[in-house]
Amino acid sequence: MAAEIYRPKSTNGKSETGLTNVGIGSRIRAAFSRENDVSARSALLNTTLEGVTLFCFTAFFLFYGLVPIFGGAVLGLVGADEPRYAQVAREMLARNDFITPILYGQPWLEKPALYYWRAMFAFREFGIHDWSARLPSASFAFTLIVLIYLHMRRFRAGGQLDAAIITASCAGIIAFARGASTDMQLAAPFCIGMLGWYAWYETDSKFWLFDLYFFVGAATLAKGPIAPFMAIAIILSFAALRREWSILRRSIWIPGVILYFAMVLPWFIAVQRRNPNFLRIFFLEHNLQRFATDLYKHEQAAWYYVPTMLLGLTPWAVIAGAALVDAIRESFAEWRARRVKIRYIGHSRAGDAFPEFLLLWALFPIIFFSFSKSKLPGYVLPSIPPLTILAGDYLNRKREQGLRPWLLIFHAISTGVLTAVVLLLPRYLLHPDALPARNAMIAAGMTGFAAALLILVVVARFGLKRLRIATIIPIMVLLLFLLGVGPVFGVGPMPGSKAIAQLLDQTYSARPLARVLLPLLEPGEVLAVYRVRRDVEYGLSFYRNKEVYNYEQDGTLSIPAERHILVVRESYAQDLRQLLHGRSYEPLFTYPAQNLVIYSVSARVK
């Protein structure tokens, strides 16, 4: 007799265990639902924490010490460009003129108008201040960092927060985000446009091409044809490297082309109609001649941009360098794999074209501008974001296995050296011709050692995911050391903490000198300068809202006949005996921070 197979008896859908089949399924579904709810809540919490972290750190690095309510506007306009650009925006606003840039009442056609428009808006909303003149750069940098985070979260999940905060905390971005200049006006929209193009390359969605055309159009309005030239060159190089020539044809999107020219052409046509010499001054002198000649006295060695980039990427230069080498290795591996005649499978890591694209994007501005006769640090600012993105992606991929010990040690040492150098900066400003005192060097060295040790201990204890916070803590402390503590949203500054910020202001800006000079000037009295740095001349002009009189105007010696106040570099004070022969003059005070002497000069006797 065949053996019987046991089957639980079932009555009305119930098994002998007493559990209904429906009940089992419901409990399983409920368990899965609870698990999904927990996962969803966890993901939402992680996203919220990431967003808050990104906002707080980015706001600190870009805005602390820039705006009055958050650290105070501690540093006046510096260099020759900041006060000139700010003054152009002020005069355009006063004239309600959105076409012709004006400096001291005359057309000033060196740059397109994007910065001036954005500064005019900031002046209208917040008043005419040096800090409001810097808001266009800071706001553009903030937008770039947020979009780097969103792009990485969408296309390279895992490394988004590292990439964004590395970008926000590197020296080049911090410095140029606080500048009233056109450099960030070019770099930020250009980089956003490049990210948009690569998003289109991965998704084939025309939506992302809008980013390319719109933001490259904005970058063109910031600095001119260099923006589309770099974009075309990088995309062309990428197509050639990957042998995907069809992407050149597919990148030409007619609505995008129309959008680009609709943004760019109206201003260029309008300014040319008003100023027939615009094309010659802007395109010939400030684009072609600036590149091909040393007309503007900015000649540097061919290797100039190597140390420039290392300083700009500080404190992440070691990690960014390792990421760059890794990207080069990946790109060569991809290139060799594509040459094999069998079916190309590629690497396990998704989106293997990304390192190649970032590599070309980072290297092209550096290589191109290395051939330029005129070299300035801001020219290679568009190369910093692709390297910081590579660094963030690199740290994400190395998170499980960790960095090589020597690489982590070098990163820690570089951060420690940066800490020590910054701590010694006030000593250098006070005594530029002398070595710091031994006790100061020891204290700075010990603090730098502590910063390096912090990185090593935190990573050893908590893993590579904490490298970000271990590195930016010393950088935040250094910013507080330089800029002081407070004020913060109505809470006043910590007493005595602003001494170094005031020293920096006195050394590099004309603002403190202007505050002393302006009460001494009678209404309509001339303020003149002789053999001072250009930043002093243009800075005093901005803070007085009137052009200062230069004894060497347009290369010829010309001295005002009326009574005036004169600012002269101390080493040239002896020239006044001959220059002011027959006129009385007396020193009012000295300004040691910038080696200046201020004189009162009597009117010429008729």
C-alpha positions in Angstrom: 0.0 0.0 0.0 1.5 3.3 -1.0 2.6 5.5 1.7 0.2 8.4 2.4 1.4 11.9 2.0 0.5 14.0 5.0 -1.4 17.1 4.2 -2.8 19.4 7.0 -6.5 19.4 7.0 -8.0 22.7 6.1 -11.4 24.0 7.0 -12.6 27.3 5.5 -9.1 28.4 4.4 -7.6 27.4 7.8 -4.7 25.0 8.3 -4.4 22.8 11.3 -2.1 25.4 12.9 -5.0 27.7 13.0 -3.4 30.4 10.8 -5.2 31.5 7.7 -3.2 31.8 4.4 -4.6 35.3 4.1 -3.2 36.2 7.6 0.3 34.9 6.7 0.4 37.0 3.6 -0.9 40.1 5.4 1.7 39.7 8.1 4.5 39.3 5.5 3.2 42.4 3.6 3.0 44.4 6.8 6.5 43.4 7.7 7.8 44.5 4.3 5.8 47.7 4.5 7.3 48.5 7.9 10.8 47.8 6.6 10.1 50.1 3.6 8.8 52.8 5.8 11.9 52.6 8.1 14.1 52.7 5.0 12.2 55.7 3.6 12.4 57.6 6.9 16.1 56.8 7.2 16.8 58.0 3.6 14.8 61.2 4.3 16.7 61.8 7.5 20.1 61.2 5.8 19.1 63.6 3.0 18.0 66.2 5.5 21.2 65.9 7.5 23.3 66.1 4.3 21.4 69.2 3.2 21.8 70.9 6.6 25.5 70.0 6.7 26.0 71.3 3.2 24.2 74.6 3.9 25.9 75.3 7.2 29.5 74.6 6.1 29.1 76.3 2.7 27.5 79.4 4.2 30.4 79.6 6.7 33.2 79.2 4.1 31.6 81.6 1.7 29.9 84.3 3.8 31.5 84.4 7.2 33.5 87.6 7.5 31.9 88.9 4.3 28.5 90.2 5.4 28.0 92.4 8.5 25.6 90.2 10.3 27.7 87.0 9.9 31.3 87.7 11.1 31.3 91.3 10.0 32.6 92.8 6.8 36.1 92.6 8.0 38.2 93.3 4.9 37.8 96.2 2.5 38.3 96.0 -1.2 41.8 94.7 -2.2 43.8 94.8 -5.3 43.3 97.0 -8.3 40.3 95.2 -9.8 37.9 95.0 -6.9 37.5 98.8 -6.4 37.3 99.5 -10.1 34.6 96.9 -10.8 32.6 98.1 -7.8 33.0 101.7 -8.9 31.8 100.8 -12.4 28.7 99.2 -11.0 28.1 102.2 -8.8 28.3 104.7 -11.7 26.1 102.5 -13.9 23.5 102.4 -11.2 23.7 106.2 -10.7 23.1 106.7 -14.4 20.5 103.9 -14.6 22.6 102.7 -17.6 22.6 98.9 -18.2 24.6 99.1 -21.5 27.9 101.0 -21.2 30.2 100.3 -18.3 31.4 103.7 -16.9 34.5 104.4 -14.7 35.0 108.0 -13.5 32.5 109.2 -16.1 34.2 107.5 -19.1 33.3 104.3 -20.9 35.3 101.4 -19.5 35.0 98.5 -22.0 37.4 95.9 -20.7 34.8 93.4 -19.6 31.1 92.5 -20.4 28.4 93.6 -18.1 27.2 90.5 -16.1 29.2 91.4 -12.9 28.1 95.0 -13.1 24.4 94.1 -13.5 24.5 91.7 -10.5 26.5 94.3 -8.4 24.0 97.0 -9.3 21.2 94.8 -8.0 23.1 94.1 -4.8 23.7 97.9 -4.4 20.1 98.6 -4.9 18.9 96.0 -2.4 21.6 96.3 0.3 23.2 99.7 -0.3 26.6 100.6 -1.8 29.2 98.9 0.3 32.3 96.9 -0.3 30.7 93.7 1.1 27.6 94.1 -1.2 30.0 94.4 -4.2 31.2 90.9 -3.3 27.8 89.3 -3.1 27.6 88.4 -6.8 30.7 86.2 -6.5 29.6 84.6 -3.2 26.1 83.8 -4.4 27.4 82.3 -7.7 29.9 80.1 -5.7 27.1 79.0 -3.4 24.9 78.1 -6.4 27.8 76.1 -8.0 28.4 74.1 -4.8 24.8 73.2 -4.3 24.5 72.1 -8.0 27.7 70.0 -7.6 26.0 68.3 -4.7 22.8 67.7 -6.6 24.6 66.5 -9.8 26.7 64.0 -7.8 23.7 62.8 -5.8 21.8 62.2 -9.1 24.7 60.6 -11.1 27.4 59.5 -8.7 25.5 58.8 -5.4 27.8 58.5 -2.4 30.4 61.1 -3.1 28.1 64.1 -3.3 28.7 65.6 0.1 32.5 65.1 -0.1 32.6 66.7 -3.5 30.5 69.7 -2.5 32.3 70.5 0.8 35.7 69.9 -0.6 34.8 72.5 -3.3 33.5 75.0 -0.7 36.5 74.6 1.6 39.4 74.8 -0.8 41.4 78.1 -0.8 40.7 79.1 -4.4 36.9 79.0 -4.1 37.0 80.7 -0.7 39.2 83.5 -2.0 37.4 84.1 -5.4 34.0 83.8 -3.8 34.9 86.8 -1.7 36.1 88.9 -4.6 34.3 91.8 -6.4 35.5 90.5 -9.7 34.5 88.8 -12.9 36.5 85.5 -12.2 33.7 83.7 -10.3 31.1 85.2 -12.7 32.8 83.2 -15.4 33.9 80.1 -13.5 30.6 79.3 -11.7 28.2 79.4 -14.6 30.7 77.8 -16.9 31.1 74.8 -14.5 27.4 74.5 -14.1 27.1 74.4 -17.9 29.7 71.6 -18.1 27.9 69.5 -15.5 24.7 70.0 -17.5 26.3 68.8 -20.7 27.6 65.7 -19.1 24.2 65.0 -17.5 22.8 65.2 -21.1 25.6 62.8 -22.3 24.6 60.2 -19.7 20.8 60.6 -20.1 20.3 61.9 -23.7 17.7 64.2 -22.2 17.5 67.6 -24.0 16.5 69.1 -20.6 20.2 69.1 -19.5 21.3 70.8 -22.7 19.4 73.8 -21.5 22.0 74.1 -18.7 24.9 74.1 -21.2 23.5 76.9 -23.4 22.0 79.0 -20.6 25.0 79.0 -18.3 27.7 79.3 -21.0 25.7 82.2 -22.2 25.9 83.7 -18.7 29.6 83.0 -18.6 30.0 84.8 -22.0 28.4 87.9 -20.5 30.9 87.7 -17.7 34.1 87.5 -19.7 33.4 87.1 -23.3 34.2 84.5 -26.0 36.6 82.5 -23.8 33.5 80.7 -22.2 32.2 79.1 -25.4 35.7 78.5 -26.7 36.6 76.4 -23.6 33.3 74.6 -23.7 33.7 73.6 -27.4 37.3 72.7 -26.9 36.6 70.4 -23.9 33.6 68.7 -25.6 35.6 68.3 -28.8 38.5 66.7 -26.9 36.1 64.4 -25.1 34.5 63.3 -28.4 37.9 62.7 -29.9 39.1 60.7 -26.9 36.1 58.4 -26.9 35.7 58.4 -30.7 32.1 59.4 -30.3 31.9 62.1 -33.0 28.2 62.0 -33.1 27.9 63.8 -29.8 29.2 66.9 -31.5 26.2 66.9 -33.9 23.8 65.9 -31.2 25.1 68.7 -28.8 23.9 71.3 -31.3 20.4 71.9 -30.1 18.6 74.6 -32.0 16.5 75.9 -29.1 19.7 76.1 -27.0 21.5 78.0 -29.8 18.7 80.4 -30.0 18.7 80.8 -26.2 22.4 81.5 -26.2 22.4 84.2 -28.8 19.2 85.7 -27.4 21.1 86.1 -24.1 24.4 87.3 -25.5 23.8 89.3 -28.7 21.5 92.1 -27.4 24.1 93.5 -25.0 27.1 93.1 -27.4 25.1 94.8 -30.2 23.9 97.6 -28.0 27.3 98.4 -26.5 28.9 98.4 -29.9 26.3 100.8 -31.3 26.9 103.2 -28.4 30.7 102.8 -28.4 32.1 102.1 -31.9 35.5 101.3 -30.4 34.2 98.5 -28.2 35.1 95.6 -30.5 38.7 96.9 -30.8 39.1 97.5 -27.1 37.4 94.4 -25.8 38.2 91.7 -28.4 41.5 92.9 -29.8 43.2 94.4 -26.7 41.6 92.6 -23.8 41.3 89.1 -25.4 43.8 88.6 -28.2 46.5 91.0 -27.2 46.1 90.0 -23.5 46.8 86.4 -24.6 49.5 86.9 -27.1 51.5 89.8 -25.5 52.6 91.1 -22.2 50.7 94.4 -22.8 49.2 94.4 -19.3 52.4 93.3 -17.4 51.2 89.9 -16.2 53.9 87.7 -17.6 54.8 84.6 -15.6 56.8 81.4 -16.2 55.2 78.5 -18.2 54.9 76.5 -15.0 53.1 79.3 -13.1 49.8 77.5 -12.9 51.2 74.4 -11.2 51.9 76.1 -7.8 48.8 78.2 -8.4 46.6 75.1 -8.6 48.3 73.6 -5.6 47.5 76.7 -3.5 44.0 77.0 -4.9 43.2 73.4 -3.9 44.7 73.7 -0.4 44.0 71.9 1.9 42.8 69.2 -0.5 45.7 69.4 -3.0 47.2 66.0 -2.0 43.8 64.2 -2.3 42.9 66.1 -5.5 46.4 65.1 -6.9 45.8 61.5 -6.1 42.3 61.6 -7.6 43.8 63.2 -10.8 46.4 60.4 -11.1 43.7 57.8 -10.6 41.5 59.5 -13.2 44.4 59.5 -15.7 44.9 55.8 -15.0 41.2 55.1 -15.4 41.1 57.1 -18.6 44.1 55.2 -20.2 42.5 51.9 -19.2 39.2 52.9 -20.8 41.0 54.1 -23.9 43.0 50.8 -24.2 39.8 48.8 -23.7 38.0 50.6 -26.4 40.8 49.8 -28.9 40.3 46.0 -28.4 38.3 44.7 -31.4 36.1 42.4 -29.2 32.9 43.7 -27.7 33.7 46.4 -25.2 32.2 45.6 -21.8 33.9 48.3 -19.7 34.5 48.6 -16.1 32.2 47.6 -13.3 32.0 51.2 -12.1 29.0 52.9 -13.7 29.6 55.9 -15.9 33.2 55.2 -16.8 33.3 58.3 -19.0 33.0 60.7 -16.1 36.7 60.6 -15.0 37.7 61.3 -18.6 35.4 64.2 -18.9 36.5 65.7 -15.6 40.1 65.2 -16.5 39.8 67.0 -19.8 37.8 69.8 -18.2 40.4 70.3 -15.5 43.4 70.2 -17.7 42.3 72.3 -20.7 42.2 75.7 -19.0 45.6 75.0 -17.3 47.3 74.0 -20.5 45.7 76.7 -22.6 46.5 79.6 -20.3 50.0 78.3 -19.8 50.6 79.5 -23.3 49.3 82.9 -22.6 51.7 85.8 -22.1 49.5 87.3 -19.5 48.9 85.0 -16.5 46.6 85.6 -13.5 45.4 83.1 -10.9 41.7 83.6 -11.8 42.2 82.3 -15.3 42.4 78.7 -14.1 39.5 79.0 -11.6 37.3 76.8 -13.9 39.8 74.0 -13.4 39.2 73.7 -9.6 35.6 72.3 -9.5 36.4 69.3 -11.7 39.3 68.4 -9.5 37.3 68.7 -6.3 34.6 66.6 -7.9 37.2 64.0 -8.7 38.5 64.2 -5.2 35.0 63.6 -3.7 34.3 60.7 -6.0 37.7 59.2 -5.3 37.2 59.3 -1.5 33.8 57.7 -1.9 35.3 54.8 -3.9 38.2 54.4 -1.4 35.9 54.5 1.6 35.9 50.7 2.2 39.5 50.0 1.5 40.9 53.3 2.8 43.6 55.5 1.5 47.2 54.4 1.3 49.0 55.3 4.5 51.6 57.6 2.8 48.8 59.5 1.0 46.9 60.1 4.2 50.1 61.2 6.0 51.0 63.6 3.2 47.4 65.1 3.4 47.7 65.5 7.1 51.2 67.1 6.8 50.0 69.5 4.2 47.1 70.6 6.5 49.5 70.9 9.4 51.9 73.1 7.3 49.0 75.3 6.2 47.9 75.7 9.8 51.4 76.7 10.9 51.9 79.2 8.0 48.6 80.9 8.6 49.3 81.3 12.3 52.6 83.0 11.5 51.0 85.4 9.0 50.4 88.2 11.5 54.0 88.1 12.5 55.0 88.4 8.9 52.7 91.4 8.4 54.1 93.2 11.4 57.8 92.4 10.6 58.1 91.4 7.0 61.9 91.6 6.9 62.5 89.4 10.0 62.0 85.8 10.9 59.3 85.1 13.4 60.4 84.8 17.0 61.4 81.3 18.1 58.6 80.8 20.5 56.1 81.9 17.8 57.5 79.3 15.4 57.4 76.6 18.0 53.8 77.4 18.9 52.7 77.5 15.3 54.6 74.2 14.6 52.9 72.5 17.6 49.5 73.7 16.5 50.2 72.4 12.9 51.3 69.1 14.3 48.0 68.9 16.3 46.0 69.6 13.2 47.9 66.8 11.3 47.5 64.4 14.3 43.8 65.1 14.5 43.3 64.0 10.9 45.3 60.8 11.4 43.6 59.8 14.7 40.1 60.6 13.4 40.5 58.5 10.2 42.2 55.7 12.1 39.3 55.6 14.6 36.3 56.3 12.5 37.3 55.6 9.0 37.8 57.6 5.8 34.2 58.9 5.9 35.4 61.2 8.7 38.3 62.7 6.7 36.1 65.5 5.5 35.2 66.8 9.0 38.7 66.2 10.4 40.2 68.4 7.6 37.7 71.2 7.6 37.8 71.7 11.4 41.3 73.2 11.3 40.3 75.3 8.2 37.3 76.7 10.1 39.5 77.5 13.1 42.0 79.3 10.9 39.2 81.4 9.4 38.0 82.3 12.8 41.7 83.1 13.8 42.0 85.5 10.7 38.5 87.0 10.7 37.7 87.0 14.4 34.7 85.6 16.3 31.4 87.3 15.7 29.2 89.2 15.2 26.6 86.5 14.4 23.0 87.6 13.8 22.9 90.3 16.4 25.3 88.8 18.9 28.4 91.0 19.1 32.0 90.0 18.4 34.2 88.5 20.9 36.4 91.2 22.5 40.0 91.2 21.1 39.3 88.6 18.4 39.2 91.1 15.5 42.8 92.3 15.9 44.2 90.2 13.1 41.3 91.0 10.8 42.0 94.7 11.4 45.7 94.2 10.7 44.8 92.5 7.4 42.5 95.3 6.5 45.1 98.0 7.2 47.7 96.1 5.2 45.8 95.1 2.1 42.9 97.5 1.8 42.6 101.3 1.3 39.4 101.4 3.5 41.1 102.2 6.9 43.2 104.9 5.2 40.1 106.4 3.6 38.3 106.5 6.9 41.1 108.7 8.3 41.5 110.8 5.2 37.9 111.7 4.3 37.2 113.8 7.4 40.4 115.8 6.6 39.3 116.8 3.1 37.3 119.9 2.6 34.3 119.7 0.2 35.7 119.6 -3.3 39.3 119.4 -2.2 41.6 117.3 -4.3 43.0 114.0 -3.1 46.2 113.1 -5.0 48.6 110.2 -5.0 52.2 109.8 -6.1 54.0 106.4 -6.6 51.5 104.4 -4.6 50.3 101.0 -5.6 47.3 100.8 -7.9 45.1 99.2 -5.3 45.6 102.2 -3.0 44.8 104.6 -5.9 41.6 102.8 -7.0 40.6 101.9 -3.4 40.7 105.5 -2.3 38.7 106.5 -5.4 36.0 104.0 -4.5 35.7 104.9 -0.9 35.6 108.6 -1.8 33.4 108.0 -4.8 35.6 110.3 -6.8 38.7 109.7 -8.8 41.9 110.6 -7.0 44.4 112.7 -8.9 47.6 110.9 -9.9 50.7 113.1 -10.2 51.7 110.8 -13.0 48.5 110.9 -14.9 48.7 109.0 -18.3 52.5 108.8 -18.0 53.1 112.5 -17.8 53.8 114.5 -14.7 51.0 116.8 -13.7 50.5 118.4 -10.3 47.2 120.2 -9.2 47.6 123.9 -8.8 45.1 124.1 -5.9 45.6 123.0 -2.3 45.3 119.3 -1.9 46.0 116.2 0.3 48.8 114.0 -1.1 49.4 110.3 -0.4 52.9 109.2 -1.3 54.9 106.0 -0.8 57.4 106.6 1.9 60.4 105.6 -0.2 59.5 108.4 -2.8 58.9 111.2 -0.3 62.3 112.8 -1.0 61.0 113.4 -4.6 58.6 116.0 -3.3 61.4 118.6 -2.8 61.8 118.8 -6.6 58.2 118.1 -7.6 56.8 120.8 -5.2 59.5 123.3 -5.6 58.3 126.7 -4.5 55.2 125.3 -2.7 54.9 124.5 1.0 53.9 121.1 2.1 53.8 119.4 5.5 53.3 115.9 6.7 50.0 115.2 8.4 50.6 111.6 9.5 52.3 108.4 8.4 50.5 105.1 7.6 53.1 102.4 8.4 50.9 99.4 7.4 51.4 100.3 3.7 54.5 102.5 4.0 52.7 105.7 3.1 53.1 109.3 4.2 50.2 111.8 3.9 51.0 115.5 3.2 49.0 118.7 3.0 50.2 120.6 0.0 49.5 124.4 -0.4 48.1 126.0 -3.5 50.6 127.1 -6.2 51.6 130.8 -5.9 50.5 132.7 -9.0 
